[in-house]
Amino acid sequence: MTDERYHLPKYFQISREIIANIQSGKLRPNSLAPSENELIQKYQVSNTTARKALHELEKTGWVTRVKGKGTFVKSNTVERSINRIFGFTKNMLEAGRKPSTKLLGFHLRKENHTQNINGREFTLKGPFCEIERIRFADGIPMMKETRYISLTLCPNIQRKNLEKSLYEIYEKEYGLHLLAANQMLSAMLLEGEWLDVFELKKPTPAFRVDGVIFCGKDMILDVENAVYRGDMYRFSANALR
């Protein structure tokens, strides 16, 4: 622990160090976190201080205590339901994460954009705005997306703050409500240039989502190509017979 942190309460210093180990991967999801006795021995603190450090970790959502078994590092996997139409920002907030976005760039296109999803071709008629963004959760790159947005339905959207939630812009700025989505999920491997995008050091599994969003009957609002980190995302679906 660095000198400038000595003025912080000891239990808080300990909790910060454990959080750093979780973030760096030294403590893996679902693994045992240090016990109260281990903290007492390692940091030479009282059982009260050790207990407060573990309570701080639990309160801030980094660990969970299981009676009779110990304290476990919480899984950092975010679940996305493919049965609901909602964006990355809301998904992260529901998961207790802090979302942020980096806009990589945009282009205005005049031609149509056609994409095959689940064996069917969908055509977004030009003009449209093509944007590229990286989406973060707690500062960690979680998803890279390319979106093709109808300029007929969203004129001059390139002048909006494209680092905000697009769904919020659609609804609040243009009065558009998302009615339906058709999406296709496939697996891929993050390697080569993708490692730099996601700040990874080794090949990592990922999900690719290709989709089209409608705001009315046969009215395509946007088309997406998105890549999600497979080690930090879980997709769920509900089916009725």
DOKE-262310 format. One record per residue (C-alpha): y, z, x; residue number from 0. Coordinates in steps of 0.001 Angstrom, whole numbers, plus 524288, in hexadecimal, padded with zeros to 5 digits. Each point is the difference from the previous one (the first is absolute). Example, Ala and Ser with C-alpha at 12.3 -4.5 7.8 and 13.67 -1.06 7.14 Angstrom:
# residues 2
y / z / x / pavo
7EE6C / 81E78 / 8300C / 0
80D70 / 7FD6C / 8055A / 1
//
This chain:
# residues 241
y / z / x / pavo
80000 / 80000 / 80000 / 0
80D64 / 7FC75 / 80538 / 1
80A84 / 80A02 / 80362 / 2
80986 / 7FB2C / 7F59E / 3
7F638 / 803DA / 7F571 / 4
7FE8A / 80E2E / 8043F / 5
80A6E / 80435 / 7F64A / 6
7F756 / 7FB69 / 7F4DD / 7
7F689 / 809B3 / 7F9D5 / 8
7F325 / 8006C / 8074C / 9
7F7E3 / 7FC87 / 7F407 / 10
8089C / 7F408 / 7FDD9 / 11
7FE7D / 7FB9D / 80E29 / 12
7F13D / 80112 / 7FEAC / 13
7FFC7 / 7F862 / 7F34B / 14
8086B / 7F52D / 8060A / 15
7F6B8 / 7FED1 / 80B7F / 16
7F43B / 7FECD / 7F6F7 / 17
80718 / 7F5C8 / 7F7CC / 18
802B8 / 7F846 / 80C6F / 19
7F16E / 80063 / 80320 / 20
7FCDD / 7FB07 / 7F256 / 21
809EA / 7F4F4 / 8010C / 22
7FB02 / 7FBEB / 80D64 / 23
7F1E2 / 7FFD4 / 7FB71 / 24
7FB64 / 80B6E / 8085C / 25
7FCAA / 806D1 / 7F345 / 26
7F94E / 7F652 / 7F703 / 27
80072 / 7FFE6 / 7F10F / 28
7F5B0 / 808F0 / 7F9E0 / 29
7FD84 / 806EA / 80CF8 / 30
80149 / 80EBF / 80197 / 31
80D9D / 804A7 / 80366 / 32
80171 / 80B63 / 8098A / 33
7FBCE / 80CCB / 7F9D3 / 34
80835 / 80C44 / 7FF40 / 35
7F849 / 80628 / 80B34 / 36
80156 / 7F3B4 / 80850 / 37
80EC4 / 8002E / 7FE1B / 38
8008F / 80E62 / 803A5 / 39
7F88A / 7FD9A / 80CA2 / 40
806EB / 7F35D / 803DF / 41
80E02 / 80441 / 7FD47 / 42
7FE75 / 80EA8 / 80216 / 43
805F6 / 80324 / 7F2D1 / 44
7FD1A / 809B2 / 7F535 / 45
7F728 / 7FCF4 / 7F49F / 46
80C22 / 80014 / 7F750 / 47
80654 / 7F524 / 80814 / 48
7F36D / 7F80F / 80043 / 49
7FE6F / 8018E / 7F156 / 50
80E1E / 7FBB3 / 7FDB5 / 51
7FDE9 / 7F3F4 / 8088A / 52
7F430 / 7FBF1 / 7F7E0 / 53
8076C / 802CC / 7F37D / 54
80B1D / 7F74D / 804B9 / 55
7F668 / 7F4EF / 80292 / 56
7F9F0 / 80193 / 7F293 / 57
80D33 / 800F8 / 7F930 / 58
804D2 / 7F36A / 8063B / 59
7F385 / 7F8B8 / 7FC6A / 60
7F9A5 / 7FE1E / 80D50 / 61
7F3F3 / 8085D / 7FDDF / 62
7F802 / 805A1 / 7F4F5 / 63
7F86F / 80CC4 / 8000E / 64
7F21E / 8005B / 7FAD4 / 65
7FB49 / 80DB3 / 7FCE4 / 66
7F4A5 / 803F6 / 80898 / 67
800AD / 7F392 / 8083E / 68
80D25 / 7FFC4 / 806D2 / 69
80C7C / 7F814 / 800BC / 70
7FECB / 7F138 / 80043 / 71
8097E / 7F53B / 803C1 / 72
80378 / 7F872 / 7F3CA / 73
7FC65 / 7F1C7 / 7FF28 / 74
80BCA / 7F757 / 802C8 / 75
7FA7B / 7F530 / 7F77B / 76
808DE / 7FB22 / 7F539 / 77
7F99B / 7FB3C / 7F38B / 78
80513 / 7F424 / 7F8D6 / 79
7FAD7 / 7FD01 / 7F27E / 80
7FE98 / 7F18D / 7FD22 / 81
8008A / 8032B / 7F17B / 82
80E59 / 803A7 / 80061 / 83
80C04 / 7F7C5 / 802C5 / 84
80883 / 807FC / 808FA / 85
805E0 / 7FE12 / 80D40 / 86
7FE62 / 805AD / 80D87 / 87
80B55 / 8098E / 7FE86 / 88
7FA7B / 8068D / 7F3E5 / 89
7F251 / 7FFCC / 805E3 / 90
804BD / 80762 / 80C0C / 91
80806 / 809CA / 7F83F / 92
7F445 / 8031B / 7F772 / 93
7F800 / 8021E / 80C68 / 94
80A38 / 8097C / 80531 / 95
804A6 / 7F6C3 / 80AA9 / 96
80DC3 / 7FBD5 / 803C5 / 97
80112 / 7F132 / 7FE4D / 98
80907 / 7F706 / 807A3 / 99
80132 / 7F161 / 80229 / 100
8042A / 7F6E8 / 80AFA / 101
8046E / 7F260 / 7FC13 / 102
7FB90 / 7F62A / 80A3B / 103
80715 / 7F467 / 7F9FA / 104
8015B / 7F6E5 / 7F47A / 105
80092 / 7F15A / 7FD2D / 106
804CB / 7F87F / 7F436 / 107
7F685 / 7F54A / 7FBE4 / 108
801EF / 7F4CE / 7F66A / 109
7F1FE / 7FB3C / 7FEBE / 110
7F548 / 805F8 / 7F788 / 111
7F666 / 809F8 / 80587 / 112
7F1BF / 7FEFF / 7FBBA / 113
7F5C6 / 80A53 / 8029B / 114
7F19C / 8010A / 7FCA4 / 115
7FC36 / 80D3F / 7FA89 / 116
7F265 / 802E9 / 7FAE8 / 117
7FCE5 / 7F17A / 7FF54 / 118
80C0C / 7FC67 / 7F839 / 119
80C68 / 7F965 / 804D0 / 120
80D06 / 80629 / 7FCBD / 121
80CC0 / 7F8DC / 802AA / 122
80D07 / 806C9 / 801C3 / 123
80A42 / 7F5A6 / 7FD66 / 124
80B3D / 7FECA / 8097B / 125
809D1 / 8042C / 803A9 / 126
7FAD5 / 80CE5 / 8051A / 127
80334 / 80A13 / 80A55 / 128
7F582 / 802D4 / 80A22 / 129
80112 / 80D5A / 80660 / 130
7F81B / 80730 / 80A52 / 131
7FFA5 / 80EC8 / 8008D / 132
7F8AE / 80B22 / 80679 / 133
7FDD3 / 80BF6 / 7F77E / 134
7FEFC / 80D8D / 805FE / 135
7FB1D / 80D41 / 7FB8D / 136
80539 / 80B9B / 807C0 / 137
8041A / 7F62B / 80A68 / 138
7F25C / 7FA1E / 80154 / 139
7FE7A / 7F148 / 7FD76 / 140
7F720 / 7FF10 / 7F426 / 141
801CA / 7F238 / 7FAE7 / 142
80603 / 7F2E8 / 8037F / 143
8037C / 7F6F6 / 7F4F6 / 144
8055F / 7F28A / 7FD4E / 145
805DF / 7FE7A / 7F268 / 146
80440 / 7F39B / 7F928 / 147
80A0A / 8037A / 7F58A / 148
804F4 / 7F6E4 / 7F567 / 149
80E76 / 7FD25 / 801BC / 150
8006C / 7FABA / 7F22F / 151
7FC90 / 80D8C / 7FAE4 / 152
806C0 / 80785 / 80AF1 / 153
80BDE / 7F80E / 80460 / 154
80606 / 8043C / 80CED / 155
7F5B3 / 80A7A / 80237 / 156
801CB / 7FDA1 / 80E95 / 157
80D14 / 80700 / 7FE9E / 158
7F98F / 80C60 / 7FB0B / 159
7FB07 / 80AF3 / 80884 / 160
7F268 / 7FAA4 / 802A0 / 161
7FBD4 / 80C78 / 806C8 / 162
7FFD2 / 80695 / 7F2A8 / 163
7F500 / 7FF49 / 7F607 / 164
7FF36 / 7F208 / 7FAF5 / 165
7FA8F / 804B4 / 7F304 / 166
80BF3 / 808AA / 7FE70 / 167
808DF / 7F474 / 802F7 / 168
7F8CB / 7F785 / 7F628 / 169
8019A / 80A0C / 7F540 / 170
80D6A / 805CA / 802D7 / 171
80722 / 7F420 / 8056A / 172
7F9E4 / 7F524 / 7F7EB / 173
7FA69 / 806F0 / 7F423 / 174
7F26B / 7FA93 / 802A2 / 175
7F3C7 / 80784 / 7FC46 / 176
7F303 / 7FDA2 / 806A3 / 177
7F5FE / 7FC6D / 7F5B6 / 178
7F3E8 / 7FB70 / 80757 / 179
7FA56 / 7FE0C / 80D84 / 180
7F4E1 / 7F7CB / 8054D / 181
7FB62 / 804B9 / 80D4B / 182
7F551 / 7FCE2 / 809B8 / 183
7FB1F / 809AA / 80A25 / 184
7F926 / 7FC1F / 80C97 / 185
7FC61 / 8066C / 80CE4 / 186
80520 / 7FC80 / 80D6A / 187
8015D / 80596 / 80DAB / 188
80CE6 / 8037F / 80660 / 189
7FF7E / 7FA9B / 80DCA / 190
8086F / 7F7F2 / 80934 / 191
80E1A / 7FF6F / 7FB5D / 192
7FCBC / 808A0 / 7F451 / 193
7FE35 / 80B97 / 80927 / 194
80E62 / 7FF54 / 803BB / 195
8042F / 7FEDB / 7F1C5 / 196
7F8C7 / 80C71 / 7FC5F / 197
80228 / 806EE / 80D16 / 198
7F160 / 800F0 / 8024E / 199
7F86A / 80051 / 80CBB / 200
7F2BE / 7FB1B / 7FB5A / 201
7FADB / 7F6C2 / 7F575 / 202
800A6 / 80687 / 7F2AC / 203
7FAA7 / 7FBDC / 7F2BD / 204
809CC / 7FBB9 / 7F5BF / 205
80154 / 7FB23 / 7F21E / 206
806E7 / 7F37E / 7FC46 / 207
805C0 / 7FF36 / 7F25E / 208
8043E / 7F2FE / 7FA4A / 209
80669 / 8011D / 7F2D0 / 210
80907 / 7FA89 / 7F5D2 / 211
808E1 / 8080C / 7F715 / 212
80439 / 7FB96 / 7F276 / 213
80BE4 / 80491 / 7F843 / 214
7FCAD / 7F7FC / 7F3D8 / 215
7F5E6 / 7F65A / 7FB2F / 216
7FDB0 / 7F675 / 80B3A / 217
80CBD / 804C7 / 80645 / 218
7FCF1 / 8029F / 80E60 / 219
8099A / 80990 / 805DA / 220
7FA4F / 80121 / 80D8A / 221
7F426 / 7FCF2 / 80850 / 222
7FB56 / 8090E / 80ACF / 223
7F7EB / 7FF68 / 80C5D / 224
7FE56 / 80DD4 / 80508 / 225
7F7C6 / 8065F / 80A9B / 226
7FCD2 / 80E85 / 7FF0D / 227
7FA5A / 808C0 / 80A98 / 228
7F1DE / 8023D / 7FC3E / 229
7FF13 / 80D19 / 80702 / 230
80B05 / 805B6 / 7F7D9 / 231
7FE17 / 7F95B / 7F2D7 / 232
7F5EC / 800D2 / 7F54D / 233
7FFE9 / 7F6F1 / 7F437 / 234
7FA80 / 804B7 / 7F320 / 235
7FCB6 / 7F93E / 7F33C / 236
7FBC7 / 80450 / 7F275 / 237
7F6CF / 7F7A5 / 7F7E1 / 238
7FC12 / 80153 / 7F1C2 / 239
7F387 / 7FAA0 / 7FA3F / 240
//
